Amino acid sequence: MMKKQSLLKFLNIILVIAFCLVAISIILYRWGPNSIRWDEGLYEIHETFGLIFIFVGLLHLVLNWTWIQNTYLKRRK
């Protein structure tokens, strides 16, 4: 089993890659050269990696939930 910190480092890399592909694909899809503008393949990349980004982002939040609670959701006394 992978340690939590190693898993988070791996997820961070996946998040960065997915985010970049989502951003680049929509930019090319909407404003790229005429030869690839409105190409369904770019939209498929955007959609697929968008779903990956959401799933991995939620997993990242779940794995960091204790830290989030301790840092931002402290109860004030």
KEPA-552019 format. One record per residue: residue number from 1; chain; x, y, z of N, C-alpha, C in turn. Coordinates in nm, 2 decimals, m for minus. Layout:
r num = NUM chaine = A n.px = X n.py = Y n.pz = Z ca.px = X ca.py = Y ca.pz = Z c.px = X c.py = Y c.pz = Z
...
***
This chain:
r num = 1 chaine = A n.px = 0.08 n.py = m0.12 n.pz = 0.00 ca.px = 0.00 ca.py = 0.00 ca.pz = 0.00 c.px = 0.09 c.py = 0.13 c.pz = 0.00
r num = 2 chaine = A n.px = 0.05 n.py = 0.22 n.pz = m0.08 ca.px = 0.13 ca.py = 0.35 ca.pz = m0.09 c.px = 0.10 c.py = 0.43 c.pz = 0.03
r num = 3 chaine = A n.px = 0.21 n.py = 0.50 n.pz = 0.08 ca.px = 0.19 ca.py = 0.58 ca.pz = 0.20 c.px = 0.11 c.py = 0.71 c.pz = 0.15
r num = 4 chaine = A n.px = 0.04 n.py = 0.77 n.pz = 0.25 ca.px = m0.05 ca.py = 0.88 ca.pz = 0.22 c.px = 0.03 c.py = 0.99 c.pz = 0.16
r num = 5 chaine = A n.px = 0.15 n.py = 1.03 n.pz = 0.21 ca.px = 0.22 ca.py = 1.14 ca.pz = 0.15 c.px = 0.26 c.py = 1.11 c.pz = 0.00
r num = 6 chaine = A n.px = 0.30 n.py = 0.99 n.pz = m0.02 ca.px = 0.34 ca.py = 0.95 ca.pz = m0.16 c.px = 0.22 c.py = 0.95 c.pz = m0.25
r num = 7 chaine = A n.px = 0.11 n.py = 0.91 n.pz = m0.20 ca.px = m0.01 ca.py = 0.91 ca.pz = m0.28 c.px = m0.05 c.py = 1.06 c.pz = m0.31
r num = 8 chaine = A n.px = m0.04 n.py = 1.15 n.pz = m0.22 ca.px = m0.07 ca.py = 1.29 ca.pz = m0.24 c.px = 0.02 c.py = 1.35 c.pz = m0.34
r num = 9 chaine = A n.px = 0.15 n.py = 1.32 n.pz = m0.33 ca.px = 0.24 ca.py = 1.37 ca.pz = m0.43 c.px = 0.21 c.py = 1.32 c.pz = m0.57
r num = 10 chaine = A n.px = 0.17 n.py = 1.20 n.pz = m0.59 ca.px = 0.13 ca.py = 1.14 ca.pz = m0.71 c.px = 0.00 c.py = 1.21 c.pz = m0.76
r num = 11 chaine = A n.px = m0.10 n.py = 1.23 n.pz = m0.67 ca.px = m0.22 ca.py = 1.30 ca.pz = m0.71 c.px = m0.20 c.py = 1.44 c.pz = m0.75
r num = 12 chaine = A n.px = m0.10 n.py = 1.51 n.pz = m0.68 ca.px = m0.07 ca.py = 1.65 ca.pz = m0.72 c.px = m0.02 c.py = 1.65 c.pz = m0.87
r num = 13 chaine = A n.px = 0.06 n.py = 1.56 n.pz = m0.90 ca.px = 0.11 ca.py = 1.56 ca.pz = m1.04 c.px = m0.01 c.py = 1.53 c.pz = m1.14
r num = 14 chaine = A n.px = m0.09 n.py = 1.44 n.pz = m1.11 ca.px = m0.21 ca.py = 1.41 ca.pz = m1.19 c.px = m0.30 c.py = 1.53 c.pz = m1.20
r num = 15 chaine = A n.px = m0.32 n.py = 1.60 n.pz = m1.09 ca.px = m0.40 ca.py = 1.73 ca.pz = m1.09 c.px = m0.34 c.py = 1.83 c.pz = m1.18
r num = 16 chaine = A n.px = m0.22 n.py = 1.85 n.pz = m1.17 ca.px = m0.15 ca.py = 1.96 ca.pz = m1.26 c.px = m0.16 c.py = 1.92 c.pz = m1.40
r num = 17 chaine = A n.px = m0.14 n.py = 1.79 n.pz = m1.44 ca.px = m0.15 ca.py = 1.75 ca.pz = m1.58 c.px = m0.29 c.py = 1.76 c.pz = m1.63
r num = 18 chaine = A n.px = m0.39 n.py = 1.72 n.pz = m1.55 ca.px = m0.53 ca.py = 1.72 ca.pz = m1.59 c.px = m0.57 c.py = 1.87 c.pz = m1.61
r num = 19 chaine = A n.px = m0.53 n.py = 1.96 n.pz = m1.51 ca.px = m0.57 ca.py = 2.10 ca.pz = m1.52 c.px = m0.51 c.py = 2.16 c.pz = m1.65
r num = 20 chaine = A n.px = m0.38 n.py = 2.13 n.pz = m1.68 ca.px = m0.32 ca.py = 2.19 ca.pz = m1.80 c.px = m0.39 c.py = 2.14 c.pz = m1.93
r num = 21 chaine = A n.px = m0.42 n.py = 2.01 n.pz = m1.93 ca.px = m0.49 ca.py = 1.96 ca.pz = m2.05 c.px = m0.63 c.py = 2.01 c.pz = m2.07
r num = 22 chaine = A n.px = m0.70 n.py = 2.03 n.pz = m1.96 ca.px = m0.83 ca.py = 2.09 ca.pz = m1.96 c.px = m0.82 c.py = 2.23 c.pz = m2.02
r num = 23 chaine = A n.px = m0.73 n.py = 2.31 n.pz = m1.96 ca.px = m0.72 ca.py = 2.45 ca.pz = m2.00 c.px = m0.67 c.py = 2.46 c.pz = m2.15
r num = 24 chaine = A n.px = m0.57 n.py = 2.39 n.pz = m2.19 ca.px = m0.51 ca.py = 2.40 ca.pz = m2.32 c.px = m0.61 c.py = 2.35 c.pz = m2.42
r num = 25 chaine = A n.px = m0.68 n.py = 2.24 n.pz = m2.39 ca.px = m0.78 ca.py = 2.18 ca.pz = m2.49 c.px = m0.90 c.py = 2.28 c.pz = m2.51
r num = 26 chaine = A n.px = m0.95 n.py = 2.35 n.pz = m2.41 ca.px = m1.06 ca.py = 2.44 ca.pz = m2.44 c.px = m1.01 c.py = 2.57 c.pz = m2.51
r num = 27 chaine = A n.px = m0.89 n.py = 2.61 n.pz = m2.48 ca.px = m0.84 ca.py = 2.73 ca.pz = m2.55 c.px = m0.82 c.py = 2.69 c.pz = m2.70
r num = 28 chaine = A n.px = m0.76 n.py = 2.58 n.pz = m2.73 ca.px = m0.75 ca.py = 2.54 ca.pz = m2.87 c.px = m0.88 c.py = 2.51 c.pz = m2.93
r num = 29 chaine = A n.px = m0.98 n.py = 2.45 n.pz = m2.86 ca.px = m1.11 ca.py = 2.42 ca.pz = m2.91 c.px = m1.18 c.py = 2.55 c.pz = m2.95
r num = 30 chaine = A n.px = m1.17 n.py = 2.65 n.pz = m2.87 ca.px = m1.25 ca.py = 2.78 ca.pz = m2.89 c.px = m1.17 c.py = 2.88 c.pz = m2.98
r num = 31 chaine = A n.px = m1.04 n.py = 2.89 n.pz = m2.96 ca.px = m0.96 ca.py = 3.00 ca.pz = m3.02 c.px = m0.84 c.py = 2.95 c.pz = m3.09
r num = 32 chaine = A n.px = m0.82 n.py = 2.83 n.pz = m3.12 ca.px = m0.71 ca.py = 2.77 ca.pz = m3.18 c.px = m0.71 c.py = 2.80 c.pz = m3.33
r num = 33 chaine = A n.px = m0.61 n.py = 2.75 n.pz = m3.40 ca.px = m0.61 ca.py = 2.76 ca.pz = m3.55 c.px = m0.73 c.py = 2.70 c.pz = m3.61
r num = 34 chaine = A n.px = m0.77 n.py = 2.75 n.pz = m3.72 ca.px = m0.90 ca.py = 2.71 ca.pz = m3.79 c.px = m0.90 c.py = 2.56 c.pz = m3.82
r num = 35 chaine = A n.px = m0.78 n.py = 2.50 n.pz = m3.84 ca.px = m0.78 ca.py = 2.36 ca.pz = m3.87 c.px = m0.82 c.py = 2.27 c.pz = m3.76
r num = 36 chaine = A n.px = m0.81 n.py = 2.32 n.pz = m3.63 ca.px = m0.85 ca.py = 2.23 ca.pz = m3.52 c.px = m0.96 c.py = 2.30 c.pz = m3.44
r num = 37 chaine = A n.px = m1.00 n.py = 2.42 n.pz = m3.47 ca.px = m1.10 ca.py = 2.48 ca.pz = m3.39 c.px = m1.23 c.py = 2.40 c.pz = m3.41
r num = 38 chaine = A n.px = m1.30 n.py = 2.38 n.pz = m3.30 ca.px = m1.43 ca.py = 2.31 ca.pz = m3.29 c.px = m1.41 c.py = 2.16 c.pz = m3.32
r num = 39 chaine = A n.px = m1.29 n.py = 2.11 n.pz = m3.30 ca.px = m1.27 ca.py = 1.97 ca.pz = m3.32 c.px = m1.32 c.py = 1.89 c.pz = m3.21
r num = 40 chaine = A n.px = m1.40 n.py = 1.78 n.pz = m3.24 ca.px = m1.46 ca.py = 1.70 ca.pz = m3.14 c.px = m1.35 c.py = 1.63 c.pz = m3.05
r num = 41 chaine = A n.px = m1.24 n.py = 1.59 n.pz = m3.11 ca.px = m1.13 ca.py = 1.53 ca.pz = m3.04 c.px = m1.08 c.py = 1.62 c.pz = m2.92
r num = 42 chaine = A n.px = m1.07 n.py = 1.75 n.pz = m2.95 ca.px = m1.03 ca.py = 1.84 ca.pz = m2.84 c.px = m1.13 c.py = 1.85 c.pz = m2.73
r num = 43 chaine = A n.px = m1.26 n.py = 1.84 n.pz = m2.77 ca.px = m1.37 ca.py = 1.85 ca.pz = m2.67 c.px = m1.37 c.py = 1.72 c.pz = m2.59
r num = 44 chaine = A n.px = m1.34 n.py = 1.61 n.pz = m2.65 ca.px = m1.33 ca.py = 1.48 ca.pz = m2.58 c.px = m1.22 c.py = 1.49 c.pz = m2.48
r num = 45 chaine = A n.px = m1.10 n.py = 1.54 n.pz = m2.52 ca.px = m0.99 ca.py = 1.56 ca.pz = m2.42 c.px = m1.03 c.py = 1.65 c.pz = m2.31
r num = 46 chaine = A n.px = m1.10 n.py = 1.76 n.pz = m2.34 ca.px = m1.14 ca.py = 1.85 ca.pz = m2.24 c.px = m1.24 c.py = 1.78 c.pz = m2.14
r num = 47 chaine = A n.px = m1.33 n.py = 1.71 n.pz = m2.19 ca.px = m1.43 ca.py = 1.65 ca.pz = m2.11 c.px = m1.37 c.py = 1.53 c.pz = m2.02
r num = 48 chaine = A n.px = m1.29 n.py = 1.45 n.pz = m2.08 ca.px = m1.23 ca.py = 1.34 ca.pz = m2.01 c.px = m1.14 c.py = 1.38 c.pz = m1.90
r num = 49 chaine = A n.px = m1.05 n.py = 1.48 n.pz = m1.93 ca.px = m0.96 ca.py = 1.52 ca.pz = m1.83 c.px = m1.02 c.py = 1.61 c.pz = m1.73
r num = 50 chaine = A n.px = m1.14 n.py = 1.67 n.pz = m1.76 ca.px = m1.21 ca.py = 1.75 ca.pz = m1.67 c.px = m1.27 c.py = 1.66 c.pz = m1.56
r num = 51 chaine = A n.px = m1.32 n.py = 1.54 n.pz = m1.61 ca.px = m1.38 ca.py = 1.44 ca.pz = m1.51 c.px = m1.27 c.py = 1.39 c.pz = m1.42
r num = 52 chaine = A n.px = m1.15 n.py = 1.36 n.pz = m1.48 ca.px = m1.04 ca.py = 1.31 ca.pz = m1.40 c.px = m1.00 c.py = 1.41 c.pz = m1.30
r num = 53 chaine = A n.px = m0.99 n.py = 1.54 n.pz = m1.34 ca.px = m0.96 ca.py = 1.65 ca.pz = m1.25 c.px = m1.05 c.py = 1.66 c.pz = m1.13
r num = 54 chaine = A n.px = m1.18 n.py = 1.64 n.pz = m1.16 ca.px = m1.28 ca.py = 1.65 ca.pz = m1.05 c.px = m1.27 c.py = 1.53 c.pz = m0.96
r num = 55 chaine = A n.px = m1.25 n.py = 1.41 n.pz = m1.01 ca.px = m1.24 ca.py = 1.29 ca.pz = m0.93 c.px = m1.11 c.py = 1.30 c.pz = m0.85
r num = 56 chaine = A n.px = m1.00 n.py = 1.33 n.pz = m0.91 ca.px = m0.87 ca.py = 1.33 ca.pz = m0.83 c.px = m0.87 c.py = 1.45 c.pz = m0.73
r num = 57 chaine = A n.px = m0.94 n.py = 1.56 n.pz = m0.77 ca.px = m0.95 ca.py = 1.67 ca.pz = m0.67 c.px = m1.03 c.py = 1.63 c.pz = m0.55
r num = 58 chaine = A n.px = m1.14 n.py = 1.56 n.pz = m0.57 ca.px = m1.22 ca.py = 1.52 ca.pz = m0.46 c.px = m1.14 c.py = 1.42 c.pz = m0.37
r num = 59 chaine = A n.px = m1.07 n.py = 1.33 n.pz = m0.43 ca.px = m0.99 ca.py = 1.23 ca.pz = m0.36 c.px = m0.88 c.py = 1.31 c.pz = m0.28
r num = 60 chaine = A n.px = m0.82 n.py = 1.41 n.pz = m0.34 ca.px = m0.72 ca.py = 1.49 ca.pz = m0.27 c.px = m0.78 c.py = 1.56 c.pz = m0.15
r num = 61 chaine = A n.px = m0.90 n.py = 1.61 n.pz = m0.16 ca.px = m0.97 ca.py = 1.67 ca.pz = m0.05 c.px = m1.00 c.py = 1.57 c.pz = 0.06
r num = 62 chaine = A n.px = m1.04 n.py = 1.45 n.pz = 0.03 ca.px = m1.07 ca.py = 1.35 ca.pz = 0.12 c.px = m0.94 c.py = 1.31 c.pz = 0.20
r num = 63 chaine = A n.px = m0.83 n.py = 1.30 n.pz = 0.13 ca.px = m0.71 ca.py = 1.26 ca.pz = 0.19 c.px = m0.65 c.py = 1.37 c.pz = 0.28
r num = 64 chaine = A n.px = m0.69 n.py = 1.50 n.pz = 0.25 ca.px = m0.64 ca.py = 1.61 ca.pz = 0.33 c.px = m0.74 c.py = 1.66 c.pz = 0.43
r num = 65 chaine = A n.px = m0.86 n.py = 1.59 n.pz = 0.45 ca.px = m0.97 ca.py = 1.65 ca.pz = 0.52 c.px = m0.93 c.py = 1.68 c.pz = 0.67
r num = 66 chaine = A n.px = m0.85 n.py = 1.60 n.pz = 0.73 ca.px = m0.81 ca.py = 1.63 ca.pz = 0.87 c.px = m0.73 c.py = 1.76 c.pz = 0.88
r num = 67 chaine = A n.px = m0.64 n.py = 1.78 n.pz = 0.78 ca.px = m0.56 ca.py = 1.90 ca.pz = 0.78 c.px = m0.65 c.py = 2.02 c.pz = 0.75
r num = 68 chaine = A n.px = m0.75 n.py = 2.01 n.pz = 0.66 ca.px = m0.84 ca.py = 2.11 ca.pz = 0.63 c.px = m0.93 c.py = 2.15 c.pz = 0.76
r num = 69 chaine = A n.px = m0.97 n.py = 2.05 n.pz = 0.83 ca.px = m1.05 ca.py = 2.07 ca.pz = 0.95 c.px = m0.96 c.py = 2.14 c.pz = 1.06
r num = 70 chaine = A n.px = m0.84 n.py = 2.10 n.pz = 1.08 ca.px = m0.75 ca.py = 2.16 ca.pz = 1.18 c.px = m0.71 c.py = 2.30 c.pz = 1.14
r num = 71 chaine = A n.px = m0.70 n.py = 2.33 n.pz = 1.01 ca.px = m0.65 ca.py = 2.46 ca.pz = 0.97 c.px = m0.76 c.py = 2.56 c.pz = 0.95
r num = 72 chaine = A n.px = m0.87 n.py = 2.52 n.pz = 0.89 ca.px = m0.97 ca.py = 2.62 ca.pz = 0.85 c.px = m1.10 c.py = 2.60 c.pz = 0.92
r num = 73 chaine = A n.px = m1.13 n.py = 2.49 n.pz = 0.98 ca.px = m1.26 ca.py = 2.46 ca.pz = 1.04 c.px = m1.25 c.py = 2.45 c.pz = 1.19
r num = 74 chaine = A n.px = m1.16 n.py = 2.52 n.pz = 1.25 ca.px = m1.14 ca.py = 2.51 ca.pz = 1.40 c.px = m1.26 c.py = 2.58 c.pz = 1.46
r num = 75 chaine = A n.px = m1.30 n.py = 2.52 n.pz = 1.57 ca.px = m1.41 ca.py = 2.58 ca.pz = 1.65 c.px = m1.34 c.py = 2.69 c.pz = 1.74
r num = 76 chaine = A n.px = m1.41 n.py = 2.80 n.pz = 1.74 ca.px = m1.35 ca.py = 2.91 ca.pz = 1.83 c.px = m1.41 c.py = 2.90 c.pz = 1.97
r num = 77 chaine = A n.px = m1.33 n.py = 2.92 n.pz = 2.06 ca.px = m1.37 ca.py = 2.91 ca.pz = 2.20 c.px = m1.39 c.py = 3.04 c.pz = 2.27
***
